[in-house]
Amino acid sequence: MNKSNRDLLVLFNQEMMTPQSIEHEVALLHELLYTIERLENLVTAHEVIDLNKYKVSNKPLVLQKLFRQRVLKPFVFLNCKN
């Protein structure tokens, strides 16, 4: 698995955990986030609200294209369905 560069703030009670167990917990957290942040999972959980065209879309190809853009057009919003 490719370890991405991310800053995580993880709070542990260090008196109860050894450094090896803390590293193990951080590795498990990274694996969980890697799975959740996949594009297929993001597409499933979001929809696009386009106020320019007055449309709501949840088509996977439209969402994938929108997630890959750096900047959204004005009045185009990503809505989390959760």
C-alpha positions in Angstrom: 0.0 0.0 0.0 1.3 3.4 -0.9 1.7 5.6 2.2 0.5 9.1 1.4 1.8 12.1 3.0 -0.8 13.3 5.5 -0.9 15.0 8.8 -2.9 13.1 11.4 -3.5 14.2 14.9 -4.0 11.1 17.0 -4.5 11.4 20.7 -3.6 8.4 22.8 -3.1 7.8 26.5 0.6 7.1 26.3 0.7 5.6 29.8 -1.4 2.7 28.7 0.2 2.1 25.3 3.6 1.2 24.1 5.2 3.0 21.1 4.8 -0.2 19.0 1.1 -0.3 19.8 0.7 3.3 18.9 2.4 2.8 15.6 0.2 -0.2 14.9 -3.0 1.9 15.7 -1.8 4.7 13.3 -1.1 2.1 10.6 -4.6 0.7 11.0 -6.1 4.2 10.9 -4.1 4.9 7.7 -5.4 1.7 6.1 -9.0 2.6 7.1 -8.7 6.1 5.6 -7.1 4.7 2.4 -10.1 2.4 1.9 -12.7 5.1 2.6 -11.1 7.8 0.4 -11.2 5.7 -2.7 -12.9 7.4 -5.6 -15.6 4.7 -6.0 -16.6 5.2 -2.4 -16.7 9.0 -2.7 -18.8 8.7 -5.8 -21.3 6.5 -4.0 -21.7 8.9 -1.1 -22.0 12.2 -3.1 -24.2 13.9 -5.6 -23.7 17.1 -7.7 -26.1 20.0 -7.4 -25.7 22.3 -10.4 -27.6 25.5 -9.9 -26.6 26.8 -13.3 -28.6 24.1 -15.0 -31.0 23.4 -12.1 -30.0 19.7 -12.0 -29.1 17.2 -9.4 -26.9 14.4 -10.7 -25.6 11.2 -9.0 -24.2 9.6 -12.2 -20.8 8.1 -11.5 -19.0 9.5 -14.6 -20.2 13.0 -13.8 -19.0 12.7 -10.2 -15.7 11.2 -11.1 -15.0 14.1 -13.5 -16.0 16.6 -10.9 -13.8 15.1 -8.2 -10.8 15.2 -10.5 -11.2 19.0 -11.1 -9.1 21.3 -9.0 -11.7 24.1 -8.9 -15.5 23.8 -9.2 -17.5 26.2 -11.4 -19.6 28.8 -9.6 -22.8 27.5 -8.2 -21.9 23.8 -8.6 -21.9 22.0 -5.3 -20.9 18.6 -4.0 -23.5 17.3 -1.6 -22.8 14.4 0.7 -25.8 12.1 0.9 -24.9 10.7 4.3 
